[in-house]
Amino acid sequence: MGYKRLGFIVKPHAKGLVEYVRKVTKELEKNEIKYVFPDKIKDNIKKIPTASEDLIFENSDIIIVLGGDGTFLSAATKAAEKEIPILGINMGFLGFLTEFTKEEFLNFIPRLKKNKIKIGTRSLLSVQLNSKKYIALNDVVFSKEKIARMIFLKVTVNDTFFSNIRADGLIISTPTGSTAYNLSAGGPIVTPISKNLIITPICPHSLTLKPVIVSSGCKIKVEVLKGDDTFITIDGQKGITVREGDIVEVKEDEKKLKVISNPERDYFSILREKLKWG
């Protein structure tokens, strides 16, 4: 009978949010689909059910993201932990992860009621530092915390020496993250269903050091060779300082993110639209 309760995660100050939420709730009620929005917008939009984000993830059958890719990333790992499918509606600028336009989602709502949807999976990164584990959908980025100097790293793949890297930074990304920072740094675009990880140096000292694609089954270890001001950023959401001698282990996580695909377009049509390929 389709989805019984939709949980919304929103970018509070997205342009046109209030007007669009009114359109969405009207269509949901027309299709007899229950929904809940986060507490942080209840002052702007009256008479809609709201709850804390923790309760939304706990009690929803599907997570709907209203925002840009940043909002999607902040919700993705929580959705993966709960094994809840996620759908993104683009309220931002570019939106590789938020596949649906606002109008497309309004037309898609009857499909939710009838359960006529397609769910794909996206790989996640497991990032281990000391005893702590972090999850990323896009990437983990190594950079300098303060002054714009090079970082010094030793990288191994499956315990085999890869390279000592002197560079402005280093990106390890999933196929999903290949169109994020990896793309800006000159890395390749990899289709989301590929079984790969991408290692991309940022402005390396050695001009012959290029991005490398490895199997998703590989375990990548990055050791900080010099300095106590190296910084890792996980999905652009969380930042951690790493010290000289620290080793960060990166591999594909056992969990997958369930993503509801837009039936109106495929991955290559998204690339053509977002990258203006024509």
N, C-alpha and C positions, 0 to 999 in steps of 0.2 A: 504493500500500500504506500510505498514511498517513504519520505522522511517526515517524522512526526514533529520535530522541533529543530529549528535553525538557530544557531547562535552567531550573532554578528560581532565582529571586531572592526572598529572604525578608526580612521584618522580624524580626530575631533574637529580640526579646523580646515578640512578639505572643502574646496570651493563647491558650493551648491549642495552640500551634504543634507541640510534640513529639508529642502525641497525634494531631493531624491529619496530620502528615507520615507517621506510621506507617500510617494508613489509606490515604493516597494511594499510598505505595510498594507496599503490598499489592495495590491495584487495578491499578497500572501493571504489576507483575510478572505478575499474572493475565492481563493483555492483551498480555504480551510486548512492552512498550514500554520502551525504555532511558531512563534519566534520570540527572541529576547535580544535586547541591545545592552551594551555596557552602561553602567551607572553614570559614567562621565559625560554622557550627552543628555541625561534626563532633564537638565535645566533648560536645554535648548529646544527639546521636542517633548511636548506634554502627552500624557495619556498613552504611552507605549510601555510594555513590560520591560523592565531593566533588572540587571543583576551584576554582581562583581564578575570580573573576567575569569576568576578561578571557578566560580559556579557555572559560568557559560561553558567552559571547557569540560566541566564535570558532567553536565546534564544535556548536552546537545548531540544530535545525530550527525550534524555537519556544521563546519565553520565557514561562514561567509565573511570575506575580508573586503571592506570598503576603504580604499586608499591606494597607495603606491606600492612599489616593491619593498620598501622599508617596513611598511605596516605588515605586509605579507610575511616577510622574514621573521618579524617579531612573534607572529602567531604560528609559524610553520612547525617549529620544534615542539611546541606544546601540543599541537594537533597530532604530530607523529608519536609523541609519548602516549597519548590517549587512543591512538589508532583511529582517529576521526578523519574522514575526508575533508579537504579544504578546497574552497573555490575563491578566486580573486576577481574583484571588479575594479577596473582602473579608474581611480579618481585623481591620479597624479599626472606626471609628464610623459614618461616613456613606457614603463610597465611591461617588462618581459614576463614576469610571474603572474601578474593580474591580467589574465587572458581575455576576460569579458569586458565589453563596453557596458555602459549603464543601460542602454536600450536593449542590448543582447540579453542581459540578465533578466530584465522584465519579461521578455519573450520566452525565457528559459524556465520560468517558475512552474508552468503547468507540467513540464517534464519531471521536475522534482516530485510533484504529487504522484505522478504515475511511475516513478522510478525508472524513467527512460533516459538514463545517463551513462556516461562512460568514465570509468575511474582508472587512471594510470598511476604508476608509482615513480617516485624520484629518489635517487640515492642520497644518503646523508653522510657527512663526515663525522667520525669520532676523533676528537682532539684530546689527547691525554697529556697532562702536565703534572708531574709528581703524582699525588693521589687523587687529583681532580679530573673529571671528565666533562667535556663540553661537546655539544652537538651543533653542527652547521649544515645548512642547506646549500649555501653558495661556496664559501671559501674560508680559509684561515690565512691571514696576511701577516708577515713578519716585516717590521719596519723599525726606524729609530723613534724613541719616545719623544725626544725634544729637538736637538739640533739636527739639521739636514746633513748627516754624515752617512757613510756606508756602514752596512752591517756585515759581520763576519760569521758565517755559518758553515757547518759541516753537514752534508746531506747524505744519508744512506737509503737505499731501497732494498727491502728484504735482507737487511744486514750486509749488503754489498755496497762498497763505497761508490757514491755517485759523483760528488764534487765538493770542494771547498768553494764557497760562494762569497764574493765581495760584491755588494750591490746596494742600491738604494732600498731594496726590499725583495721579498719572495712571496709568491702566491701559490698555494695549493688549493685547487678547486675541483668541484664536482662537474659533471657535464652541464647540470643546471646552471652552475656558477660561471660557465665559460663565457657567457654573454655579459658578465658583470665586470669587475675590476680586471680580470684576466684578459678580456677583449681590449680594454683600454691600454693594457701593458703590452699588447702585441701578440697575445696568446691566440690559439685557434678556437674556432667555434666547434663545439662537439654536441651532437644531438642528445637530448636528455635521456633517451633509452640506452645510450652506449654504456658499456661496462668499463669505464676508464676513470683515472684521476689525472689531473694536469698540473705539472710543475713549471711555474713561470717566473723567472728572475725579472726584477724591475730595474732597468738601467744597470746591467751588470758591468763590472770593471773590465771583464774579458768580453770583447765584442762578439766572440764566437759562441758564447754561452746562450743557447736558445731554449724556448719552451720545449718540454718533453712530455709526451703522453705515455702513461704506464697503465697496466691492468688494474682494475678496481680491487683485485685481490692482493695488491701489494701493500706492504707496511712501510711507510716513509718516516724516518727519524731525522729530526733537525736539532743539531746541537749548537748552542751559542758558544763560539770560540773566543770571543773577546768582548768585554764591556758589560756593564750592568744596566744599560738603558735601552735594550732591545724590547720591543713591544709587539704583542700579537693581538690582532683584532679578529674576532669571530663573527662572520656575517655582518660586519659593520655595526653590531649591536653591543658587543661586550669586548672590553680591552683588558689585557693582563700584562704586567711587566715580567719579563724573564731575565734571569741573571746568567752571568758567565758560568758555563758548565751545565746549565739546564738542558734537558733533552725533551723535546716535544714530539710525541708519537702521533702520527696522523694515518688513519685508515678508513675504509668504508665501514659505516656502522651497520649493525645487524638490522636495525629498524629501517623501514622505508616510510616516506611521506606519501599518503594517498591524495592525489590531485584530481579534481573533476575537470575534464577537458571541455573546451568550447566546441560544440558540434559544427559551428559555422566556419571554423578555420583549422588548418593544420600547422605544424611547427614552421614549415618553410614560408607559409603565408604570413605568419607572425614576424619572421625575420625580414621578409620583404617590406612589411608595413613599418616595423620599428626602425630598420636600418635604411629605409628609403632606397631599396634596390630597384624599384620600378616593376 
